[in-house]
Amino acid sequence: MAGGLFLGAVLGVAVTKLSDVIIDVLKKPSQFSSELTKIRETITRIKPIFDEIEKLTKVLDRPKHENDMFIAQMEGAEALILKCKRVKWNLYKRYTYGLELDALNKSMVEFFRFDVQLVMVRDQKVIMSMMKGDSSRSSCRIPSLKGSVIGFEDRVRNLKEMVLKDSVGDECSVVVVSAPGGCGKTTLVTMLCHDPEIKEKFGGDIYFATISETPNLKIVIKNLLERKEADFINDDDAINQWGSFLGENGSEVLLVLDDVWPDSITNLSDSIINRFKFNLKGYKILATSRTTFTEFNTYQLQPLNEQDATKLFNYSAFSECVNKYIPYDLVDKLVKCCKKHPLALSVIGGLLKGKPLVSWRIMLKKLSDEQQSVLDLHQPIEHCLARSLDVFQEESVIKQCYMDLGLFPEDQKISATMLMDIWVHLYNHDEHGFATIERLLELSYRNLATLLPIRIDSPMIANYCEEKAVIQHDLMRMLAIRLCSQEPIELRKRLIINANGQDLPQLPHTINATILSITTDERFSLKWNDIRAPEVEVFVLNFMSKVYHLPQFMQTMKKLKGSNHNKLRFAYRRIWESDEFGSLRLASCSNLKELPESMRNMQKLRVMDLSDCLHLKKLPWEIGELSSLRMIHMRGCTGLHELPLSFNDLGSLEVVCDEEIAVLWRDFKDVKVQLVEEDRIATLSKIIQRDVHV
């Protein structure tokens, strides 16, 4: 047995050493950054497999040669990466080593998908046989509840109502519990399986299977049927035998499929859930997933309320002991830092258990001053959340869109129109919002963000994004920022800066980022760093102070195509003199009275949004010189009573406005007016909200 323990430890060391080598190489500019990043992500994904191997080696005394293939794979990868580290400007070696790194990544994926999984299955079968037929230990039986579960009583009751609801005819009913990682989905369905009413209804016909991201259906069904010698031809044969078992059983059956992933990004309906469906009366499927499957009944698991979040934290930090030494206000502040996330509450509470008061204060300072985040303090939290992104290719547009949400402040509703402006430039999205809303819907289905309607009963609108907003859970935002910040500042594509205090943090003189986001708080001193940002194409500036100036280094942004200024009350000359903006949105700027003549310089401007600028009195004649202008939003511009005739020089133009403004456009040629019904209450609310914040 000592040999098994030693081998398990050796495997862990080999994986950790390889990961450390990659991190060391990536700290410096490397010609192989893309390939090494992919290999590092593969290692992160297979790390749980090594953890499982280590557990198995503690039970089985396996010979050394069985682990040699694992170690050899890791050592071979390490040797190749160290060779790449020495390559400087040799183009031939850059090309050949790049191909070898790609091949290495693919071979690692295949190796751990098949070879390692088969060995693990073999070892698991041996362990099961050692249990001498104890069916209570079988993987298809209901897991035991660990410790005390807090705040789930009402959730179990509500979920039970959905599960027990009769289906139509003989149709199989399906309920999916959906939430991000670490929110308690598995805990909830496990509690339901132990519920007395559920046990009375289904008796011994409750089956529990963990599916995971890359399931082996033949093994899953073999475990469900408890047939150790079952030999299926393929996945279809295994599924058919499960259906035959259900038909022969004749009883009401509850099948729990835990941790279900979609089969593909674009085809959610082709899920593993559908493969387990059979039209048999009394057959019910309960699944958990990080994804929302719109074709099935969904129970959306919401965050804990403040009271239950505090109870869970106290249970983790004090167990059965009574808190006699830690001030209650300190506990409340730490609970707030955990963002009501069950996994974070349990982990941070456990880290502080039995620690002196000074340790609690240090922890609060680290979290509240953003010296560290919850993700920094416990890697499994980050790993748990990051697994939600595993279904995306590394450079896929949808993953890039997710990371773009980190450009905006915490707890802010992000306008879908604002995101559309950014993504039109970065990913060639259409200006009608089709592609943008499709991406936001997918992020929402995957519980990576929440898509919100600004108005429920929205009238006809100009594009599909106009009345939509998106908001992110704080921990998912933290994860997006961490993903954007893995490389040195000089190499980051997105540079996200949070100025919590009077000054910006120290930055290199030249920033090479394509996307720059700066968020300031009310203490910001208005002193900008002397830097250059020549590669910036999108600039997001989130002001929290009442008085501010735009940074001087905007003049160095020669490639700037889009700029979003949160709470912008009036524009500065350098904006109007820029010839790089493709869109300009000044919606609800109630103090804006006129636009300057210098706007004639904005020759790349295609879209202008002046909606709800109530005090805008006139538009300059020079607006007719904007040859690229194709759309103007003017709903709610009640202060305008005439338009410059130079609009006739623009050619084709689309105007989105209400009836009052449409009258002003009736004599202009080549102008398509799209009428939008005015919602005066909603307009007033937006203006009041904006003025209060500004």
Sequence and secondary structure as in RCSB ss.txt:
>XXXX:A:sequence
MAGGLFLGAVLGVAVTKLSDVIIDVLKKPSQFSSELTKIRETITRIKPIFDEIEKLTKVLDRPKHENDMFIAQME
GAEALILKCKRVKWNLYKRYTYGLELDALNKSMVEFFRFDVQLVMVRDQKVIMSMMKGDSSRSSCRIPSLKGSVI
GFEDRVRNLKEMVLKDSVGDECSVVVVSAPGGCGKTTLVTMLCHDPEIKEKFGGDIYFATISETPNLKIVIKNLL
ERKEADFINDDDAINQWGSFLGENGSEVLLVLDDVWPDSITNLSDSIINRFKFNLKGYKILATSRTTFTEFNTYQ
LQPLNEQDATKLFNYSAFSECVNKYIPYDLVDKLVKCCKKHPLALSVIGGLLKGKPLVSWRIMLKKLSDEQQSVL
DLHQPIEHCLARSLDVFQEESVIKQCYMDLGLFPEDQKISATMLMDIWVHLYNHDEHGFATIERLLELSYRNLAT
LLPIRIDSPMIANYCEEKAVIQHDLMRMLAIRLCSQEPIELRKRLIINANGQDLPQLPHTINATILSITTDERFS
LKWNDIRAPEVEVFVLNFMSKVYHLPQFMQTMKKLKGSNHNKLRFAYRRIWESDEFGSLRLASCSNLKELPESMR
NMQKLRVMDLSDCLHLKKLPWEIGELSSLRMIHMRGCTGLHELPLSFNDLGSLEVVCDEEIAVLWRDFKDVKVQL
VEEDRIATLSKIIQRDVHV
>XXXX:A:secstr
 HHHHHHHHHHHHHHHHHHHHHHHHHTS  TTHHHHHHHHHHHHHHHHHHHHHHHHHHHS   THHHHHHHHHHH
HHHHHHHHHHT SS HHHHHHHHHHHHHHHHHHHHIIIIIHHHHHHHHHHHHHHHTTT GGGSTTS     S   
S HHHHHHHHHHHHS  STT  EEEEEE  TTSSHHHHHHHHHT HHHHHHHTT EEEEE  SS  HHHHHHHHH
T TT   SSHHHHHHHHHHHHHHH S EEEEEEEE  SSSS TTS HHHHH    TTEEEEEEESS  TTSEEEE
     HHHHHHHHHHHHHTTS   SS HHHHHHHHHHTTT HHHHHHHHHHHTT  HHHHHHHHHHHHTTSS HH
HH HHHHHHHHGGGTTS TT HHHHHHHHGGGS TT  EEHHHHHHHHHHHH   TTSHHHHHHHHHHHHTTSSE
EEES SS    SSTTTTEEEE  HHHHHHHHHHHTSS GGG SEEEEEE SSS     SB   SEEEEEE TT  
S     B TT SEEEEE  SSS    GGGGG TT  EEEEET  S  HHHHT S  SEEE TT TT  B  GGGG
G TT  EEE TT TT  B  GGGGG TT  EEE TT TT     GGGGGG SEEEEE HHHHGGGTT TTEEEEE
    HHHHHHHHHHHHHH 
